[in-house]
Amino acid sequence: MINNIKPANPTESLAVDANSLNSLRSAATQNSPEAIKGASKQFEALFLNMMLKSMRDATPQDGMLDSQQTKMFTGMLDQQLSQNMAQRGVGLADMLERQLSSSVSKPLPTDEESNSSSEAVIPLLRGLSDIDKAKLFQGIAVSTADLPSPDNPSNKRRVGQQRPAHVEAFQNRLQADAERASQMTGIPAKFMLAQAALETGWGKKEIRARDGSSAHNLFGIKAGGSWTGKVVEATTIEYVNGTPQKRIEKFRAYESYAEAFKDYANVLRSNPRYEKVLANAQDAHGFAYGLQRAGYATDPHYAEKLSRIINQSLSA
């Protein structure tokens, strides 16, 4: 067996290949220029991957073809894209390499000492000035707001972190109406805001009349035989035996968002099938999956999507 094959640059290999990082750790024990260059490029790849993740998270991904599987493979694609982008370079690795070339004095941590692959390059930052460190980690903090950590395993957004502009605008516009509906139902306002966000794509896909005016229907409530108010027809996607199908349905139309929240509260309170939903209204998981079990929506992933919005987008 040939043992003297030179290991490949980590950024030239597959992102999912753990051997490339092990090779980086091994080379780093010699404090060689090659190790510094490899670690700098790996850090740049990590940073680019965080940027790609942040961009993905800011884009609505609740389409017909979206699922946990597609998200997993998209994440893997982003990892590989970041590796390829780092190989070409955006300047970050070069800056790190210049500043660390004369300051590396410790080997990279072992698997037992490190909680994630990103920690493998942290010791190399010791040569940076405080200003440079602040600039680097300020950018990384914004891009990793939803990443899990030992103190934040559920991916909940930390206090004080800024939400995307469209989330802030949506919440600010509807917060007062949601609070009033919360007093009627006992359901936390942010749970209802999350459901309204899911149903309308953060307000970008509201149900509209033929003249383009909004029906103010934030919760996708259909106009059944007992409804005596205004009605609009709109195309919607219904799942039949797990298969999405486009249909034209009649939906309730309201004069305002406040009226929509009020009617939503009445629907949940007056229909016996939502009793368990109201009984578990303080728990995000119980609320989301209770709605799905009660038949609120036909989308088999409805509860999962709603829980994700509550926990990641609207958590304080």
Helices and strands as residue ranges (DSSP letters): G 10-12, H 18-28, H 33-57, H 68-88, H 92-100, G 117-127, H 130-143, H 165-185, H 189-200, E 231-240, E 243-252, H 257-270, G 272-274, H 275-279, H 284-293, H 302-308, I 309-313
